[in-house]
Amino acid sequence: MQQYEKDYAELVSRIVNEGETRQTRNGETRSLFGEMLTVPMNGDESFPILQGRKMYYKGALGELAAILRKPTCIADFERWGCNYWKLWAKADGSINVDYGNAWHADDQIERLKASLQLNPTDRRMIISGWRPDRLSELDLPCCHLLYQFYVREGKYLDMMWYQRSVDTMIGLPSDIIFAATWLIAIATEFGLLPGTIKMSLGDCHIYKEHYEAAYEYIERVDYTDFHTVPKYYYRKPIGVDFCTFEPDDITITNYTSHDKLNLELKV
């Protein structure tokens, strides 16, 4: 079992055992603020996917493919096999989000690409999804919203990821898959290796309905250690635009896990 998963399980344990109980817009949570999670990849082809519970990762891959193409409706997500965004959509199937759309605004992606190509020590390699002037218009404001990139040793691409709101049991494991896949796609375009993801996490919460599953997950990790490490193969060659990513571009192998946990998505 990878170290990042042990760290994730420790975070889950601290939230349910030490977190502040809060009444929120969609139910009771236990919450901690200002946590960090490090997800090292470092070019060894290991892939960060939880093994203490079965992950159905195709949805997260489809979410990335849709977001990279500036989604405006549920069909944009479902085309790529991501079926959970309908929970936030309007009756006509349209959806107003800054995920992806803000990434492409103001030439953010173009500037990132130019820096990776011409100035890899640039300290301004940032993509922001947070547009305060649009918050009242959005069907769901961005939960993860700021991403900074850093070329290390001339060969590894690292990512700093900031997330304001962290559904730790359902959202975060999928967000890790999303982040890792995105990093692989960007790094490959520029002939780099995916390095380390450092996730800076704001309000880390677990919903009351998920407490029991959280304790079950913690026990699984405490008493089980998988000796297999999930691996990935990425089929796109160097130089291909990362915004053309499709779920079939990545294959995850050597994946063994415990059974799924029953978790209800809160909206």
N, C-alpha and C positions, 0 to 999 in steps of 0.2 A: 504494500500500500504506500502511495507516495506521501512524502512529508507534508505537502500542502493540504492533503485531505485530513491528516491528523491535526493540523493547525485549524482547519475549518471545523472539525468536530469539537475541538477545544473551545472555539468561538461559540458554537451552538450551545455547549454546556454552560458557558458563562452567562449567555443570554437567559436561558431558562432558569438558571439557579440564582443568578445575581442581578438580573436586569430589573429596571424600574417598570412597574406595572402602569400602563397608560391606557386611557380611553381615547381611541382615535376615530377618524371619520368612518372607518369600516370595521370597528370592533376592538376588543381588548388585545393588547400586545404586552410582551415584555421586551424591553429595549435597552441597548447600550449605544453610546455615541462615540464616534471617532476611533474606529478600529482599523487595523491594517491586516492585509492578507497578502503574502508573497507567493507567487506561482512561478517557479523556475522551469524554463523549458531548455534553454541553452543548447539548442541545436542537436540534441541527442535523439530526436524523433519520438520522445515520450509525449503523451497527450493527457492533459489534466481533466479527467472525467471521474466522478465519484464511483467508488466500488462498494461502499457501504450500503448503497441502494442502487437499484437499476435505473439508469438514466436513459430516457428516450431522446437522444440528442438530435435527431433529424429536424425537429421543430426549431431548435436554436440555429442550426445551419441555414434553414429556410428564412428565419427572421433576419439573419445577416444579409443574405442575398437580396431580400426585399428592401431593407433599409439602405443598402448601397445604391439602390435604384430610385430613391426618393418616393416612398409609398404615399398614395392618396386615397386608397380604398382597400377593403378587405381582400379583394381578388388579388391585389399585389402581393399579399402575404401567402394566401392559399395557393397561388401558382407554384410556390416553392415548397409547399408542404408544411407551412406554419399556420396552424388552425386556431390559435388561442387569442388572436388580436380582435376577433369579432366581439369579445366581451366589452370593448371600449368603443365600438363603432356606432355610427348613427343608423337609424332605421333603413336608410337607403344604401347602406354598405360603405358610405364614404367615411374617412377618418382623417382627422387633422392632427398631425404629430410633427414635431421638429426632429425626431430621429431620422437621420439621413438627409432630410430636406435642409436642415441647418448646416450639416456637414458640407454640403455642396454650395451653400450661400457664401457670398463674398470671397469666392475663389480659395476657400480654406484647403480643400483637397489638392488643388493645383499648386498652392504654395508649399504644402507638405511634400509633394512629389519633387518640386524643384529643389527644395533643401536636401532631400535624401540623395538626389542626383548630383548636386553641385556644391553643397555646403553642409555635409553631414554632422558638423559640430554646432550647427545652428541651435540656439537656445529658444527659438520661437516655433519649433515644430509641434504645434498645438492645433487640435480640432476641438471646437466648442459647439455643443448642441443647445446651449442655454440662451434663449432670447427673451428677456424679461417683458418686453413690450407685447409678446404674443401669448403670455401665460393664460390670460382669461379666454382666449380663443381655442385653446387646445383641448382635445378629448382626453389626453393624458400628457402632462408635462414630463420631460425626460427624467428618468431616475438616474441612469448613468449619463453624464453630461459633459465631461471634460477628459481629454486624452492627450498626453504629452509623450513624444517619442525621443529616443536617445540612442545614437549609434555608439556602441561600446567596443573598444579594441579594434575598430574598423571592420568588424564582422558580425556582431550581434545587434539586433534591434530590440531595445527594451521599451516597455510601455508603462507609464503612470496613468492609472485609471481612477477618476473620482466619481463616486456615486452618492447622491444625497439621501436616497431612500433605498433600503436593502431588505427585501423580503427574504430572510436568510434561509428558510427551508425550501421554498419553491424557486424564487427568482435567482438567488446568487449562484447555485450550481449551474444553471443554464447560462448565466452571464459569464461565468468562467469559460465555458465552452465557446461562447460567442467571442469573447476577448481573445482567446488563444487562436481561434480560427482566423480572425481578422488580422492578428499579428503575423501569422504564417503567410497569409495572402500578401500583405504589404512587404514583408521581408523578402519573400520570393521574387516579387517584381524587381527589387533592387539588388538582387544577388546577395542578400544577407541571410542570416540565420535567426529564427525567433529566439529571443533571449529571455528576459525575466519580466513578468507582469507584477507590478506592485499596485494593489488595490487599496485606495484610501476610501474608507466606508463611513458615511455619516450616521444616520439613524438606522442601526442594525436591529431589526425587530423580528420576533416570532409571534404569530397569532395564537390566541388561546386554543383555537381548533387544531393547532399543530403541535401543542406541547407533548402530547402522548407520543406522536411519531418522532419528535425530537429525542425524547428519552430512549426510544427503541433504537434510533440511529446511533446515538452515543454508545449504547451497550454493544451494538454490532462492531463498531470500530475498536472499542476497548478489548474485545475478546476475539477478534479475527484479524489476521494479517495476510492479505493476498500477496503472493510472491510473483505474480505476473504484473507487468507494467503495460498499460495500454499504449499502443504505438499508432502513429498516423503515417499515411502516404499522401502527398499532395501532388496532383498530376499536372498542374499548370507549369510551364517552363519559366525561366527567368525572363523578365521584360514584359510580361503580360499584365495589363491594367488590373489592379486588384479590385476595381469596381465591377468587373465582369465575373466575379466569383459566383459559382453555382454549387449547390450542396453536393453534387456528384464529383466535384473536384477533390474532395477529401474523403479518404477511406480510413476508418478507425479499426484496428485489429488488436488481437490479444486482449480483448476486453472481457473480464470476468467480474461478477458482482453478486451481491446479495439480491434478494427479491425487491420489488418496488415497494415504496411506502405509499399509503393512501393519504393524499394531501389535497385539500380543496383549495382552489385558487380564489383568493380574495380580491375584489375589485372595488 
